[in-house]
Amino acid sequence: MIILLIQLAIENYRSIKDPIILSLLASKDPLHKLYLRNSASLSILPTSLIIGTNGAGKSNVFKAVKYLQSILQRGIEEIKVYPHFSSKVSEPTRIDLQFTLDNKRFVYGVDLVKNEVKNEFLYVYEGEKETILYLKENNAYKYDASLKTVFSDAINKMGKEKLLLPLLCDYTDHPLIRKVYEFLTKNIIVIMSEADDEATIYQQALSDFKQLGVEEEVNSYLNDIDIGIKAFINKDNDIYVSYNYGEININEESRGVQKLFTLLVIINKVLKEGKVLLFDEFEKHMHQAFIKYFINLFNDPLINPNNAQLLFSAHNTTLLDLRVFRRDQIWLMDKDLKSMSTVCYSLYEIEDVLDNENIELGYLLGKYGATYEFKHGGVVKNEEE
């Protein structure tokens, strides 16, 4: 079964006021056609990079998905919202995701205000045919006949602050509903750049390495990463880094080695299980060569036959390379200084970007926006006229 993320749409969440759409749907860009994955008669990309200025809102993309997951997974008593500071109280936060499942396209989304789910919807598309699996608009409901037997029980348990999707999972074994819920809550892994998240994923990687029997799988990647590490070893319920001259407990190693180990464990799992990895500041503590290697693991259909996907943000401009990415895989993010809101667009939307263009240089020179320029010894925002 192929499950692929098609796009994220976010509106009125933190720095994001007007809707932004991050799409993994392939354009007509002729570059790297071998990257493309096919599902539900769509061509979909395995990786995307978000790059842009500090404070533009890159992290808020990942926070929005993690926020949606948190309210789907917890039995919420109240809904807290984080709208753009200039929004009216009545303006909802909207988050929706499109994805493929069972060779069909699905759209799941919510409109939220404080302590209330204004709208919630789950649509499925087969070709051009749209079917409403369910739709909540304020206090009115529509639902497909296949859900009729469970919907009345679920609605009786509804409060204005409740989401339908987890409730329907409680009251039905409907396989489609469960698959959608599992995709949204478990198949999408969101990792933030905060210290707490870094510590958590490092500890989880240590646990997985010890318990899941992945030592051989993880160490196989070291054949391509020639930095003197022979292997990571699980010994005496602890993990050691093996070198030609001896072994060092991984907790005594550098942050870079710990991050490398963490990424190898996580990426091995994501590739093996065909998950979607959303990673904020993916390159943090890591050399650019490692990051490009990891990106290529996802882009290569032979290494990634289970169609895992990677959407990540970065500051490292050396990743802006059309030998690694297609133009529609690169997303530029900026903040409009007049409205103080996030804007987002892909490199493919910019005219006359050549197939062999040095896009790192073009970006640094301000050709595509979403960067800074130096003037009179200082740094100022580069804004297109």
HELIX and SHEET records of a PDB file:
HELIX    1   1 LYS A   33  TYR A   35  5                                   3    
HELIX    2   2 LYS A   58  GLN A   73  1                                  16    
HELIX    3   3 ALA A  145  LEU A  147  5                                   3    
HELIX    4   4 LYS A  148  ASN A  156  1                                   9    
HELIX    5   5 LEU A  164  TYR A  171  1                                   8    
HELIX    6   6 PRO A  175  GLU A  182  1                                   8    
HELIX    7   7 PHE A  183  ASN A  187  3                                   5    
HELIX    8   8 ALA A  195  GLN A  211  1                                  17    
HELIX    9   9 GLU A  215  SER A  220  1                                   6    
HELIX   10  10 TYR A  221  ASN A  223  5                                   3    
HELIX   11  11 ILE A  250  GLU A  252  5                                   3    
HELIX   12  12 ARG A  255  GLU A  273  1                                  19    
HELIX   13  13 GLN A  288  ASN A  299  1                                  12    
HELIX   14  14 THR A  317  LEU A  319  5                                   3    
HELIX   15  15 ARG A  327  GLN A  329  5                                   3    
HELIX   16  16 LEU A  347  GLU A  349  5                                   3    
HELIX   17  17 ILE A  359  LEU A  364  1                                   6    
SHEET    1   A 7 ILE A  20  SER A  23  0                                        
SHEET    2   A 7 LEU A   4  GLU A  11 -1                                        
SHEET    3   A 7 THR A  93  LEU A 101 -1                                        
SHEET    4   A 7 LYS A 104  VAL A 113 -1                                        
SHEET    5   A 7 GLU A 116  GLU A 126 -1                                        
SHEET    6   A 7 LYS A 129  GLU A 137 -1                                        
SHEET    7   A 7 ALA A 140  TYR A 143 -1                                        
SHEET    1   B 2 ARG A  37  SER A  39  0                                        
SHEET    2   B 2 LEU A  42  ILE A  44 -1                                        
SHEET    1   C 6 ILE A 188  ILE A 191  0                                        
SHEET    2   C 6 VAL A 276  PHE A 279  1                                        
SHEET    3   C 6 GLN A 309  ALA A 314  1                                        
SHEET    4   C 6 THR A  47  GLY A  52  1                                        
SHEET    5   C 6 ILE A 330  ASP A 336  1                                        
SHEET    6   C 6 SER A 341  SER A 346 -1                                        
SHEET    1   D 3 ALA A 231  LYS A 235  0                                        
SHEET    2   D 3 ASP A 238  TYR A 243 -1                                        
SHEET    3   D 3 GLY A 246  ASN A 249 -1                                        
SHEET    1   E 2 THR A 371  LYS A 375  0                                        
SHEET    2   E 2 GLY A 378  ASN A 382 -1                                        
END                                                                             
